[in-house]
Amino acid sequence: MAVWLWDNWVLMALFAAGGWALSCVIDVYFVGDGIYRDPSDGPLIMGLFCVIPLLASLGTVDWREPDWQATTVAALAGLCYLLHVYFYFKALFMLNDAANAEIFNTLSVLLIPVFAFVLLGEKLALVNYAAIGLAAAGILVLARLQVLRLHRHVLGNLLASMFFVALATVLQAWVLKNVSYGTAVGLFSLSAFAAAIIVLALRPRRRQHIAGLCQRFGVIFVAVQLLELSAVFCSQRATDVGPSVSLVALIECALPLFVMAFSWIVGNALCLHRRLGTIQVRTSLALQTDAAPAKLASMSLILIAIVLVQ
């Protein structure tokens, strides 16, 4: 059973979307409750916790396998992913709405086929491009509504987040085509961990602040970062065994729907137990389900696209 799940790229992509969605809801809590006080807190903590999958993958990594080219591309993939997380948190600090942020991130489904064609030489069947176009149309409907409401700085950060997650996804797909999955995970984790260590080494004040956060919320951070990293590596597994990185991105377009569902569940739970979370947190969670009919209509187009691919 476990082997079947591990080799099913559609379920791996859906697990990735669900994991990211739950992580997004927790991010809203961290920002709304003032736990994160700077947009760099999230990516730095995530980079540090990449030591966990790095250590876990040591037994499966053949360090003789990657050449300098694979190592360089994996390092770029890890760095691009941290930049994606940074710009995502910058947008959250301006407008604490993870559902809308993820709407823009899922627009990477438009960029990934382009990057995949340029970097991987990937070509899809016409029906697959039609499905991607249908999913993109659903996302663009919502994105257009949000563009009219968002300040240009928020929009700029969301577009930067989208660009870097698309680039990180395709770069890591290249690595997965050239080395084993365990080695690719090890290289990705090593690059993200090294980037966080370098930044903290160069900025002592940030080092003290991050150390204080880890001391106060260490257990929570371990759980959340394991969830986030599990989503990342489920996505990479889907890319490894799936037909193309572009189709994996299409399945993961269901992410905003997961964000809305989890936000509704957590928000109602906090309303029943008012001592858990501040008014700001509950307001932020309620914001995730704002304009639900339009979001559900958009997600319907995405789900039709997923069915079309299957």
N, C-alpha and C positions, 0 to 999 in steps of 0.2 A: 504493500500500500504506500509506504513512505517513498519507495523507489519510483512508483508511478507518479506520485505528486511531484517529486524532484525533477522528473523528466517531462512533465506537462508544462509547456511554456506559457499557455494561456492562464492556467491557475497560478503559476509563479508570478506572472504580470499582474494578475488581480490581487494576489497577496501583497505585492509591492505597493500597489495603489492603496489598498486598505491600511497597510502599515504606515505609509506616508500620511494618509488622511488622519489617522489617530495621532500621529506625531504632530501634525499641524494644529489639531485641536489643543494639544498640550502646549504648543508654542504660543497660542493665543492666551492661554492661562498664564504662562511665564511672563509675557509682555504686559498683559493687562494687570497682573498682580505686582508688577514692579520687580520681579526676580531678575529678569534681564534688564539692564539699564543702558546697554549700548548694543548696536546692531552686530558688533564683532563678537559679543559674548557667545552667541549660538555657534558660529563656525569654529571658534577657537576651542570650545568645549567638545564639539563633535570631533575635531581633529585630534585632540588629546585622547579621546576614547577610542579612536581608531587603533590604539595599541592593543585593544582586546581582540578584534578579528585578526590583527597582525600576529599576535602570539598564538591564537587558535589555529591559524593557517600554517604555522611553521612546519608542522609535521607533513603537510601536503605540498609544500613549495620545493621545487627543484631549482635552487639558485644558480645552477649551471645552465638552466634552460633559456632565460631571457638574454638577448644581446643588448647592446647599448641602445638600439633603436626602440625595442619594446619597453625598456626601462624608461627611456625619455618620454615616450607617448603615455605610459601609465602615470608618470609623474605629472604630466600636463593634465591628464584626466582627473587626478585627485585634486590638483590645484583649481581647475575649472569648477569642480563640484563645490569646493569650499567657497569660491567666488559666487556661485549660484546661491548658496545658503546665506552669504553675507548680504547680497542685494535683496534677497527675499525678506530678511529681517529688517533691512532698512525700510522696505515698503510697509512691513507690519508696524514699525514704530510710527509711521506717518498715518496709517489707516489699518487698525488691527482687525483685518478681515481676511482670514486665511482662505476662505472659499473663493473670494475674488482674486486673491494672489495666485491660487492654483489654477484658476481659469486662464490666466496669462501663461502660467508655466506649461499647461497642456497645449498651448499654441505652438510649443516646440515640435508638435506633430507635423507642422508645416516646414520647419527648418531641418528636422532630422533626415527626411528623404533627400534633401539637397546635399547636406553634409555627407550622408551615406553614399550618394552617387559620386561625389568628388573624392572622398577619402577611401571608400571601400569599393567603388565601382558597382554598387548595388543597383539592380534594376528589378522592378516588380511587374507583375501582371496588371493589365489595365483595370481589372475589377478591384485590385488592391488600392490603386491610386484613386479610384472612384470612392472607395470606402474612406480613405484618408481625407478626401475632399469633403465628403459628407460630414465626417466628424469635425473637421476644421470649420465648416459652415455653422455647425451647432455652437462651437466655441466662440466664433466671431460674432454671432448674434449677441451673446452676453458681453463679450469684450467691447463691442461698439457701445453698449449701454454704459459700461463702466468708464470708457474713455471720456464720455461727456461729463461724468461726475468727478473724475480724478484730477488732482493737481498734476501739472506736467512733471514735477519731481517724482511723485509716486509712480506715474506712468513710466518714467525713464528707468527707475529701479526695477519695476516689474519686467520691462523689456530686456534689461540687462540680465536679470535672473533667468528669463526664458532662453536667452542666447547661450549663456554659460552651461545650463543644464543640457541643452541640445548638443553642444560641443563636447561636453564631458561624456555624454552617452555614446556618441559615435566614436570618440577616441578610445573609450574602454572597449567598445565592440571590436575595434581594430586589434587591441591587445588580446582579446579573447580568441580571435582568429589565429593568433600567432603563438600563444602559449596556453598551457592548461588552465582550467578554471581556478584551481588553488593558487597557482603562481600569479594569475591576474589579480586575485583578491589580495594576496600578500603585497604586491607592488602598489596597488591602489591605496591600501591602508598605510603602507610605509610612507608614501608621498604625502598623504594628508596629515599624518602624524608629524612628519618632519617639518611641513609648512607651519603647523601650529607651534611647534617648539621654537622654530626660528623667529617667528613673530614675537612670542613671549620673551625670548632671550634678548631681543632688541628693545622691548618696551617693558621695563621693570614695573611700572604702575599697573599695566594690564595684567602682569604676572601675579601681583599681589591680589588684585580684584578677582581674577579667575580662581586663584587658590582659595580665597574666602568663600566664593560661591560653591566650589566643590566640597569644602569642609561643611558648609551648612546644608547643602542639598545633594550630597554625594550619592545616597541610595536612590533618590529620584532620578538623578542624572544617569546613573548606571542603567536603570530600567528604560528611560526614554531613549538614550543613545543606542542601546542594544536594539530597541524597536526600530529606530531610524536606520541603523546600519543593516539590520535584517532586511528592511525594505529595499535598501540599495543593492544588497547582494542577491535578493530574490529577482530584482530587475535584471541584474547582470547574468543570473542563471537563465532567465527567460531569453535574454539575448544570445546566450551561449548555445542553447538547444533549439531556439525558435528559428523560423524560416528567414527572418530579417529583423534588424533593429527598428525599422520603420513600423512594422506591424506590432512589435512589442509596445512601441510608443502609442500606437492606436488603442490597444487594450487598456493602457494606463490612463487614457483620457477619462476613464470613469472616476478618477480621483476626486473631483469636486463633489460628485454625488455622495461619496463616502464621507467627505468632510461635513456636508450638510447633515447626513444621518447621525454621525457621531456627535456633532455639535448639539443637535436636537436632544439626543439621549442624555448627554452630560449636562446640558443646560437645565433640563427638567429635573435631573437628579439634584443639582445644586439648589433649585427652587424648593425642593422638598427638605433639604438640609441647609438652611441659610447660613449656618456658621462655616460652611465649606466654601470659601471663595468670596471675594468682595463684590459689590454692586457692579464695579467696572468689569470684572471677569464675566459676570452673568450677562451684562450688556454686550460685551464682545462676542460671547457665544451666540446670543440672539441675532447678532449682526450676520453670522454665517448663514442663517436661513432666510435672510432678507431677500425679497423678490423671488420667493420659492417657485411660483408658477413658471416664470421665465427660465429659471435655472433648470427646472425639471423638463421643460420643453427642449432646451438645449441638450440636456443629457439623453433625451429620447433619441435625438438624431445620432448621438454618439453610440448609443446601444444598438441602433439599427445598423450602424457602420460595422460594429463588432460582429453582429450576427451575419452580415454580408461576407465578412472575411472568413467566418467559420463555415 
